[in-house]
């Protein structure tokens, strides 16, 4: 899921005192599977280890890591687990847990795995970068760096810090860290070889004089001060007193060394490292001294999760929370079915005995924001804690397993409250079942996944509804604060952020909101840009962006992340808490890393997670996750404007945000949204006609890419046959027919023709293939280029989808993929790439809808311009996908999607059955407008010019409006109510009947009236209703009937959208009714039609890539193959800093929060002073 360029596992063998590590590491190839390679390597290492002795018994530890290279190339030496110092034999005092020390000569080695980046390390009062630390480690340990990667330096630091029981390493620790604290640089003199062992021997003599093996550890600790003094005296009297240290430094070194001897166990060493390190860390550390019973983990800036399975005695950890779910069913099947040889080889010694404790498996997510260190001990009973951590309270997780946590958070929460049940929990989705082709499964799941989201919203009882209510309430409160003048008018109301595909969907969502609410301040920006500006100690230069001028205090933030663990978005979820608590996320499921952070906000009863409920999707090429997020945003947009109706129900809010959306728009969108499911099934189900057409086009374009390897095969066969046979065809034919003799002129001419045949055989083979397949002959021969054109989110998502499907393809079938917006820059950016054989796939808006005609016309022009570029009579091969049946003359292919929605008025009133271009449709609409205007003024007997008719029509409208306004004023005066009093429905109905034609029933008028108030409305609202155009009034009147639940939009039941308006409206309003549907058409395009085109691209490109992938094992008898669902980098979830570091997020958040609180305090003080002065003046 996250990085598989290389990987490794370490385990330990041997008995206590002779424990040694077994490390298996592999570097993954481009098309191999890392897990398979790594498992085979581990089995081999363990098999050889059994010949040397028994493996470790119960409580086996496997510590592994898969790497996505960030600081070096993916090489074997840079692969985890890392070890700086090779195995060494040392005299070590053991028995700390039992309380009685004994000396033994044992093997000592430390392994670490690290997810994240080590940027700096503090020594003393100075901060050193990675290169300085690496050079210092080489001098202090006496070993060269095993690799240039930053994680290897962590292993070196742990070698220095883990010193408990080892006097030699304790002395080394004291020497080097005292030097670092007292000097301004790390360039100190390296002591002679063996000095630390000799000093340790002196200290050991002193330690023996204290009867170390007869006294308990507690008694020795009580004498620590005396031991330090005695050690200092003994060292000053020895020959080692002169080694470049002053008396104060010597005393500090000895005291530090004795403290390290007692305290620096695995937990303390990790704590010291985390105190000095700067960067992001998901760390796991163990040593040969502790591997039989302990392991320590830490998280800061990188997620880390632990899962406890009490029924099986299994403990899993991982940087991806979903990974630790693997034990839910996997281990049970392995324990019950021991037929697998690989299972026997790794579990031969048996797993830990299952605990008698029962219950579901639980997961603990370490606090990766504030930082947390966790010690796991499975020795049984209470774990030993050094005297520095005696106050910590270990938590029993089972009969043998305990957990000790050191947490640096601002808020300490009981461990039991932090545990999440990952079994029998409806909010935690299981891992998906493995399948051979995850991408195909994802595409097939699109309709059912979207239908499930719709049903969840329609039920009105799910968490998504509660989250929508919370978001709407927060946005409502924000707008009221603006109206009251508490917030500046240009402050951001809604901030939308994400990365890659999520960001592209967010940009479209922000555009739709701005279309519906023109004065709502909506901003959409990449999470990396927010992190780079607000989350760094020294902000990154925001070239081309102005987020520094945005006022985010108290704004509503919507985070978009399918995985819920994207590095930048996850860190932004923490960072934004310094600005606002109104933070929400859209993710694949409830149980994600970002969801965990948001659940820890102040009001834990507020639901902040929009869950798509599609779970983990391992395929790197995103399809169902893109569609599910688009659907979720569509549902949340509809809900935020309809269910609670803050902008439609409250006239002041509606006016403040510049609301353009009407109930008719929402009812029509709701109808099309439901019908969209059937339209998507038409696209993804193989038996459907449209799906077959798309797949056929995909296979056709795959032939363009496959012609190169096919030609190579034909050439190879030709050369192999003719050379092996020794008879070039032209010369052999000449000999047989004309009896050409060797050495003659005709003989050499025949050979020349054979040479030409060999030279141009690739071109001839390709031409022959094209003739057989009936494809264009004059296309260029070589690597193909495919350009995708559509609205930004569709084009970019389709480009990413196809690029990832083709990422592991062989060079002979490589494909260059680009994307562009045909309504903007496709011509400017891509026409220079148009050569013979360039493939252009373009999505077209439905030009039959007048609101989309200009967009469709722009797309048609872009496709025609690209297709008109010719060379040798041939150009690009273009394909259009859209709902309009009109086919562009210059387009080679056109796929028409079935229209699964009612007609709009502009379609219904025009001539049916005539297929026109977008410009023709626009012309027809202009003619229709003219006809309607003439029909409304047909009572005129005198024929007048069109321009005069327009003037007279406007004049009549103005006169009628003035008369109505005067009648309205007279009516309001006749009521005699003050502006603070209420007007009843009966009074409102009387005014309506007086001012308007009697076309609405009492029930319809009451529906409209109830939108402003049940018992009564203010005079200002009454005026707004009476002034409302008939189209909008009828839209309100067609809302939910009395007593019906307001939790759903009443979807339109019209056969033709707007037919009821057209039947009841005055002829003068017909043109206005047609134009009132423009917003609905635009929302249909941005929320529904674009989604169908995106799915069409997914289906077509998946078939194209699948045809190419199936070709290789067919022609190589299974030797050549690759998986489409993965890429070489394997970055399904970007949990590593890319490219912005999150190391400073916590500190920046605290500083921003402190500054906010300080400004608030200053404001309160100023108010108090102003009030005091005002009272004093009185």
C-alpha positions, -999 to 999 in steps of 0.1 A, spaced: 0 0 0 27 25 9 62 20 -6 75 -14 -16 108 -6 -34 126 -27 -9 119 -44 24 134 -65 52 126 -85 84 147 -93 114 140 -120 140 162 -134 167 175 -169 175 195 -184 204 192 -186 241 197 -157 266 232 -145 265 237 -158 230 208 -141 211 217 -130 176 196 -114 149 186 -130 116 180 -103 90 165 -109 56 164 -80 31 155 -78 -5 153 -51 -32 121 -54 -52 123 -54 -89 99 -34 -111 74 -62 -117 81 -86 -88 61 -88 -56 80 -77 -26 61 -99 -1 68 -130 -21 105 -122 -24 109 -113 12 91 -143 25 113 -166 4 144 -149 17 132 -151 53 124 -188 50 159 -194 36 176 -175 64 156 -193 91 163 -227 74 200 -222 76 197 -209 112 181 -242 123 213 -261 113 232 -240 138 208 -243 167 171 -240 178 151 -210 170 138 -188 199 107 -204 216 74 -189 224 71 -152 219 89 -149 185 95 -114 174 94 -104 137 103 -67 130 100 -56 94 97 -26 72 89 -19 35 106 12 21 97 41 -1 131 57 -7 133 94 2 170 100 11 188 76 -12 183 51 -40 165 18 -32 195 -3 -25 201 -33 -3 223 -14 22 196 13 25 169 -13 33 155 -17 67 159 -31 94 190 -10 100 221 -18 121 250 6 125 274 -15 147 280 -51 137 274 -77 164 299 -73 192 307 -93 223 306 -74 256 306 -80 293 270 -71 303 252 -72 336 219 -91 332 190 -97 355 176 -62 359 140 -75 358 147 -102 385 164 -76 407 197 -96 410 225 -87 386 250 -112 371 278 -106 346 279 -124 313 298 -122 281 271 -118 255 264 -108 219 251 -72 215 234 -58 185 206 -33 179 181 -32 150 157 -4 141 130 2 115 119 38 108 92 53 87 98 90 82 128 114 81 155 124 105 163 160 96 183 172 126 195 161 161 202 183 191 234 177 211 238 201 240 226 235 230 233 231 193 213 215 164 232 195 139 221 183 105 222 147 93 256 148 76 272 161 108 256 135 129 267 107 105 303 119 106 301 121 144 287 86 147 316 72 126 341 87 151 321 78 182 313 42 173 345 34 154 325 20 125 318 34 91 283 43 82 266 12 67 244 34 44 238 70 36 202 68 46 190 88 76 175 57 93 209 41 96 220 72 117 191 64 140 205 29 145 239 45 153 224 68 179 206 39 195 239 21 197 252 50 218 221 55 239 211 19 248 238 12 275 220 -3 305 242 -30 321 272 -25 297 299 -4 314 320 -1 282 291 15 263 281 35 293 315 51 294 314 57 257 280 74 261 293 96 289 324 106 270 309 116 237 277 132 251 297 153 277 320 164 249 291 173 227 275 194 255 307 213 264 320 220 229 307 241 201 313 215 174 315 178 170 350 178 158 365 164 190 396 142 192 389 105 190 403 86 220 427 57 214 413 23 207 404 3 237 402 33 261 365 28 269 370 -9 277 400 -1 300 380 26 318 351 2 321 374 -23 337 383 3 363 346 10 370 339 -27 371 364 -32 398 347 -4 418 313 -21 411 326 -54 424 337 -38 456 300 -29 462 292 -66 460 271 -60 429 260 -97 425 250 -101 461 230 -69 465 196 -62 448 193 -36 420 173 -14 444 201 -15 470 227 -6 444 206 23 431 205 37 467 243 37 466 245 53 432 260 85 445 287 66 465 294 45 434 299 76 413 323 91 438 342 59 442 345 55 404 357 90 400 384 85 426 395 52 412 397 67 377 418 97 388 442 73 405 445 51 375 467 56 344 436 67 324 431 100 343 449 119 315 429 116 284 420 152 274 393 159 299 393 186 325 384 176 360 348 189 357 344 171 324 358 139 339 334 141 368 305 148 345 315 119 322 317 94 351 284 105 367 267 104 333 282 69 326 270 55 359 235 70 354 235 54 319 245 21 333 215 21 356 189 39 335 195 37 298 173 7 290 154 4 257 126 28 268 150 55 282 172 53 251 142 59 229 131 88 251 165 104 248 165 100 211 130 115 206 140 145 229 168 154 206 155 144 171 138 166 147 118 151 118 90 126 115 92 92 131 74 59 132 101 40 150 106 4 162 137 -6 181 150 -37 198 183 -53 208 197 -87 213 195 -80 251 158 -74 250 144 -93 220 132 -122 241 109 -100 260 107 -64 249 103 -40 220 99 -3 220 80 19 195 76 56 190 55 78 168 57 115 161 47 129 127 42 94 114 13 72 124 18 39 143 -8 14 153 -8 -17 176 -33 -44 174 -39 -70 202 -56 -103 195 -63 -119 229 -78 -151 215 -46 -159 196 -19 -142 215 -9 -122 184 4 -87 184 7 -67 152 20 -33 146 23 -11 115 25 24 102 -8 19 83 -37 12 107 -55 -10 81 -25 -33 80 -30 -45 116 -64 -58 107 -47 -87 89 -47 -109 120 -85 -109 123 -90 -139 100 -56 -146 86 -40 -161 117 -69 -183 125 -68 -199 91 -31 -205 94 -34 -221 128 -62 -243 118 -46 -253 85 -10 -263 89 -6 -278 55 13 -249 41 50 -255 41 58 -218 43 36 -216 74 54 -245 91 88 -229 84 81 -196 101 59 -209 129 77 -241 137 85 -231 172 48 -222 177 31 -189 184 27 -176 218 2 -196 238 -33 -181 234 -45 -161 263 -74 -172 283 -88 -136 279 -115 -134 253 -131 -105 235 -126 -87 203 -92 -76 190 -83 -41 200 -62 -15 183 -42 13 199 -32 43 177 -1 60 191 -3 98 194 17 107 164 9 144 168 22 151 203 45 121 202 43 89 221 67 61 231 54 26 239 72 -3 256 58 -37 250 69 -65 273 58 -101 271 81 -116 298 51 -122 321 43 -102 352 52 -65 356 80 -53 332 112 -39 346 113 -2 344 145 18 350 145 41 379 139 70 355 104 55 347 93 40 380 63 63 381 49 50 349 20 26 352 21 -5 329 -12 -16 314 -19 -53 312 -31 -62 277 -32 -99 283 -19 -124 308 17 -121 295 17 -88 276 20 -53 292 22 -19 277 40 11 291 34 45 275 53 77 276 31 103 260 40 140 253 5 151 245 -13 182 258 -41 160 270 -36 126 287 -64 101 280 -68 68 297 -55 39 277 -88 20 278 -106 50 262 -81 50 233 -86 14 223 -107 7 192 -123 -26 187 -114 -39 152 -136 -70 155 -174 -69 158 -174 -32 153 -198 -18 126 -177 13 123 -145 -6 115 -146 -22 81 -126 -54 75 -99 -58 49 -111 -66 14 -108 -101 1 -78 -106 -22 -87 -109 -59 -67 -113 -91 -77 -80 -106 -85 -53 -80 -90 -25 -106 -117 -45 -125 -134 -52 -92 -133 -15 -82 -149 -5 -115 -176 -31 -111 -183 -19 -76 -189 18 -86 -227 16 -90 -233 -4 -58 -209 18 -38 -227 50 -49 -261 35 -44 -251 25 -9 -241 62 -2 -274 74 -16 -294 50 5 -275 59 36 -284 96 31 -320 89 22 -325 69 54 -316 100 73 -303 81 103 -266 75 95 -235 93 108 -231 111 75 -264 129 81 -253 139 116 -220 151 101 -238 172 75 -260 187 102 -229 196 122 -212 211 92 -243 231 82 -247 244 117 -210 255 119 -214 272 85 -246 289 96 -229 301 128 -200 315 107 -223 334 85 -242 349 114 -209 361 129 -201 378 96 -235 394 95 -230 407 130 -197 422 120 -176 399 143 -157 386 112 -144 405 83 -164 402 51 -135 386 31 -127 360 57 -128 324 45 -161 307 52 -152 273 39 -117 259 33 -114 228 12 -80 210 10 -65 177 -1 -39 162 -24 -39 149 -59 -72 133 -69 -89 145 -37 -78 181 -44 -91 180 -80 -125 169 -68 -124 195 -41 -117 222 -67 -148 212 -86 -169 211 -54 -156 246 -45 -166 259 -79 -201 244 -76 -206 260 -42 -195 294 -55 -219 290 -84 -248 284 -60 -238 309 -34 -220 338 -51 -210 356 -19 -199 326 1 -161 328 5 -149 293 -5 -112 285 -10 -96 253 -22 -59 247 -19 -34 218 -17 -26 205 18 10 207 9 7 245 4 -10 249 37 16 228 54 44 246 37 32 280 48 17 275 82 34 243 94 71 253 90 93 272 113 105 291 82 75 292 58 80 282 22 78 308 -4 42 307 -17 50 317 -53 18 322 -72 -4 317 -42 -19 342 -17 -30 320 12 -10 342 36 -37 368 32 -65 344 40 -83 348 74 -89 312 85 -99 319 122 -131 302 129 -136 291 93 -151 257 84 -125 233 70 -133 202 48 -104 178 44 -105 153 15 -85 121 18 -97 87 6 -72 68 28 -76 92 57 -38 89 62 -23 111 34 7 127 51 1 164 42 -37 162 49 -32 144 81 -8 170 94 -31 198 82 -59 183 103 -37 190 133 -24 223 121 -58 238 114 -68 232 150 -49 263 159 -73 283 137 -106 265 141 -124 236 156 -148 233 127 -129 206 108 -145 178 88 -131 150 66 -144 129 37 -127 95 37 -133 59 27 -144 48 62 -150 61 97 -118 44 111 -89 65 96 -60 84 110 -75 118 102 -108 106 117 -89 97 149 -74 132 151 -108 149 146 -125 127 172 -101 141 198 -113 177 193 -130 194 222 -166 184 215 -163 147 211 -201 143 205 -199 162 172 -196 139 142 -170 152 118 -165 123 94 -182 118 61 -177 81 54 -179 66 19 -181 31 34 -161 15 6 -132 5 28 -96 -1 18 -89 -3 -19 -54 -16 -26 -53 -8 -63 -31 22 -70 -52 33 -100 -81 51 -83 -116 46 -97 -143 37 -72 -126 59 -46 -128 89 -70 -165 82 -78 -174 77 -42 -159 110 -31 -176 128 -60 -209 112 -49 -203 121 -12 -196 157 -21 -228 158 -42 -248 145 -13 -232 168 12 -238 198 -11 -274 190 -15 -278 184 22 -261 216 32 -285 236 10 -317 216 15 -321 195 46 -317 222 71 -322 250 45 -301 276 63 -298 296 30 -333 290 17 -352 292 49 -335 323 63 -339 352 38 -311 372 55 -287 344 51 -299 337 16 -292 373 6 -259 373 25 -244 344 6 -260 354 -27 -280 322 -31 -290 313 -66 -302 277 -60 -340 271 -59 -360 241 -47 -367 232 -83 -329 229 -89 -325 207 -59 -355 185 -68 -342 180 -104 -307 173 -91 -320 148 -67 -339 130 -95 -309 129 -117 -287 118 -89 -309 87 -83 -312 79 -120 -274 82 -123 -270 47 -107 -287 31 -137 -266 51 -160 -234 39 -143 -245 3 -145 -249 8 -182 -212 18 -183 -196 -9 -161 -217 -41 -167 -202 -61 -195 -236 -71 -209 -247 -36 -215 -243 -20 -250 -224 11 -239 -200 -9 -218 -193 -32 -248 -187 -1 -270 -163 14 -246 -144 -18 -242 -143 -23 -280 -127 12 -284 -102 3 -256 -92 -29 -274 -89 -10 -307 -65 16 -292 -45 -12 -275 -37 -25 -310 -19 8 -317 4 2 -288 8 -36 -294 19 -32 -330 55 -26 -320 61 -59 -301 41 -78 -327 63 -63 -355 94 -72 -335 81 -108 -332 75 -110 -369 109 -96 -377 125 -120 -353 108 -149 -369 117 -137 -404 154 -133 -395 156 -166 -376 140 -185 -405 159 -169 -434 193 -169 -416 190 -204 -403 178 -217 -436 205 -197 -454 182 -186 -482 172 -150 -483 138 -149 -500 146 -125 -530 178 -142 -539 163 -177 -535 134 -167 -557 157 -153 -583 177 -186 -583 146 -207 -587 129 -186 -614 157 -170 -634 186 -194 -626 208 -166 -613 243 -177 -608 264 -167 -578 287 -137 -585 266 -123 -613 251 -88 -614 216 -102 -609 228 -122 -579 241 -90 -562 210 -71 -571 189 -98 -555 210 -96 -524 206 -58 -523 169 -63 -523 172 -88 -495 192 -62 -475 166 -36 -481 140 -61 -469 160 -67 -437 165 -29 -432 128 -20 -436 113 -52 -421 100 -35 -389 81 -9 -410 68 -35 -434 57 -57 -405 38 -28 -390 22 -19 -423 11 -55 -427 -4 -56 -392 -23 -24 -399 -36 -38 -432 -49 -69 -415 -64 -50 -386 -78 -22 -409 -61 6 -390 -47 38 -404 -15 31 -424 2 64 -421 4 67 -384 39 72 -369 56 41 -359 69 40 -323 57 50 -288 22 64 -288 10 95 -270 -25 97 -256 -40 131 -246 -71 132 -224 -93 163 -225 -122 171 -202 -130 193 -172 -99 193 -149 -109 167 -124 -120 142 -150 -90 147 -173 -65 146 -144 -81 116 -127 -82 97 -160 -46 106 -168 -35 93 -133 -56 62 -138 -42 52 -172 -6 62 -162 -7 39 -132 -22 11 -152 7 13 -177 34 20 -151 49 -15 -151 44 -21 -188 74 -32 -208 93 -6 -229 79 -20 -262 44 -11 -251 51 22 -233 25 49 -235 29 87 -229 -2 101 -212 -11 137 -208 -43 157 -199 -56 191 -206 -88 211 -204 -104 215 -239 -123 246 -228 -91 263 -217 -56 252 -227 -57 219 -246 -50 236 -279 -22 258 -265 -5 230 -246 -11 199 -267 -14 208 -304 24 208 -308 23 172 -296 -1 163 -324 16 140 -348 4 112 -370 -11 86 -347 -15 108 -316 -45 95 -296 -69 122 -283 -98 112 -260 -121 141 -252 -152 143 -230 -179 166 -243 -207 183 -224 -242 177 -236 -246 205 -261 -284 198 -263 -287 218 -230 -285 254 -238 -266 262 -206 -238 238 -218 -239 247 -255 -210 271 -253 -189 246 -234 -197 219 -259 -189 243 -287 -155 251 -272 -147 214 -268 -158 207 -304 -136 236 -316 -106 222 -297 -111 187 -310 -115 200 -346 -84 222 -343 -63 193 -330 -77 169 -356 -72 193 -385 -34 192 -381 -23 169 -409 10 154 -422 11 132 -453 -27 133 -452 -29 118 -417 -33 133 -382 -43 124 -347 -70 98 -340 -96 115 -319 -124 100 -299 -152 119 -281 -173 107 -252 -205 125 -243 -243 124 -241 -250 143 -273 -255 120 -303 -239 145 -326 -205 132 -340 -178 157 -349 -169 155 -386 -131 154 -378 -134 129 -349 -125 93 -358 -147 78 -331 -176 89 -309 -191 71 -280 -226 83 -271 -237 77 -235 -273 70 -229 -293 99 -213 -308 87 -181 -327 118 -170 -359 136 -180 -357 163 -207 -353 199 -199 -377 224 -215 -351 237 -239 -349 201 -253 -386 194 -252 -397 225 -270 -373 221 -298 -377 198 -328 -372 163 -316 -352 136 -335 -329 161 -351 -292 157 -342 -274 190 -342 -240 204 -332 -236 225 -301 -237 257 -322 -268 245 -340 -285 238 -306 -277 273 -294 -291 288 -326 -323 267 -321 -327 280 -286 -323 316 -297 -350 310 -323 -372 295 -296 -368 325 -273 -378 348 -302 -409 326 -308 -419 327 -272 -415 365 -269 -437 370 -301 -463 346 -287 -465 366 -255 -471 398 -275 -494 382 -301 -522 406 -292 -504 434 -310 -519 440 -344 -491 461 -358 -460 444 -371 -430 461 -355 -392 455 -359 -376 431 -335 -355 458 -317 -386 479 -312 -404 448 -298 -377 443 -273 -379 479 -261 -417 478 -259 -415 445 -240 -391 459 -214 -413 490 -211 -443 469 -204 -425 449 -178 -413 481 -160 -448 496 -160 -463 464 -147 -436 463 -120 -443 499 -109 -480 492 -107 -474 461 -86 -450 479 -63 -475 507 -57 -503 481 -50 -479 463 -26 -472 495 -7 -509 502 -4 -516 467 8 -488 468 35 -501 501 48 -536 488 50 -524 460 73 -512 486 98 -485 463 114 -451 474 128 -419 460 114 -415 438 146 -450 424 144 -461 392 126 -483 388 95 -506 358 95 -511 334 66 -546 348 59 -533 383 55 -505 371 32 -529 351 11 -551 381 7 -522 402 -5 -511 375 -30 -546 372 -45 -547 409 -48 -513 413 -65 -511 381 -86 -532 360 -108 -551 332 -90 -530 303 -102 -518 289 -68 -539 269 -44 -541 277 -7 -520 246 1 -493 257 -23 -493 292 -8 -490 278 27 -460 257 17 -443 288 5 -454 307 36 -440 280 59 -405 284 45 -404 317 63 -424 309 94 -451 286 106 -472 309 128 -464 342 112 -438 362 93 -423 396 96 -434 424 72 -400 423 55 -404 386 47 -439 392 35 -427 418 11 -400 395 -2 -426 368 -8 -451 391 -26 -423 405 -48 -410 371 -56 -412 362 -93 -438 336 -102 -411 310 -112 -394 311 -77 -428 313 -59 -440 282 -77 -407 265 -69 -413 271 -32 -449 261 -35 -439 227 -49 -418 219 -18 -425 192 7 -462 188 16 -473 196 51 -464 171 77 -438 154 54 -403 149 68 -379 177 60 -350 153 60 -351 147 23 -354 167 -8 -387 159 -26 -373 148 -59 -389 160 -91 -416 137 -106 -420 156 -139 -416 138 -172 -401 171 -185 -383 193 -160 -402 226 -157 -434 215 -173 -455 225 -143 -439 260 -143 -446 264 -180 -482 254 -177 -490 277 -148 -468 307 -157 -479 338 -177 -467 337 -213 -445 367 -205 -425 345 -181 -418 316 -205 -383 328 -215 -376 334 -178 -386 299 -170 -363 285 -196 -334 305 -183 -342 296 -147 -331 260 -155 -295 271 -164 -282 265 -129 -298 230 -128 -281 222 -161 -248 234 -149 -251 213 -117 -261 183 -138 -229 187 -158 -205 192 -129 -220 166 -105 -236 139 -128 -225 141 -164 -188 145 -156 -190 115 -133 -204 94 -161 -177 105 -185 -150 97 -158 -164 62 -154 -165 58 -192 -128 67 -194 -120 42 -166 -138 14 -184 -122 22 -217 -87 27 -204 -89 -4 -182 -98 -25 -212 -70 -9 -232 -44 -15 -205 -57 -50 -198 -54 -60 -234 -18 -48 -234 -10 -66 -201 -25 -99 -213 -4 -99 -245 29 -105 -227 23 -138 -209 5 -150 -240 35 -145 -263 61 -154 -237 44 -186 -224 39 -169 -190 75 -158 -185 67 -121 -190 39 -106 -169 31 -77 -146 2 -65 -124 -17 -35 -136 -30 -26 -101 4 -15 -88 33 7 -99 70 5 -93 68 30 -64 37 15 -48 24 47 -34 -13 40 -29 -11 59 4 13 88 7 22 85 44 57 99 40 64 136 37 60 144 0 73 169 -4 67 190 27 80 179 61 56 178 91 84 180 117 74 215 129 36 211 128 32 205 165 54 235 175 38 258 149 4 247 161 12 256 197 27 290 186 -3 298 164 -27 288 193 -7 309 218 -8 339 194 -45 335 190 -51 333 227 -28 363 233 -46 384 208 -79 374 223 -66 384 258 -54 418 244 -88 424 229 -105 417 262 -81 440 281 -87 468 256 -125 464 260 -121 465 298 -99 497 295 -124 513 272 -153 506 296 -133 519 325 -125 551 307 -161 555 297 -173 551 333 -146 576 344 -157 602 319 -192 599 333 
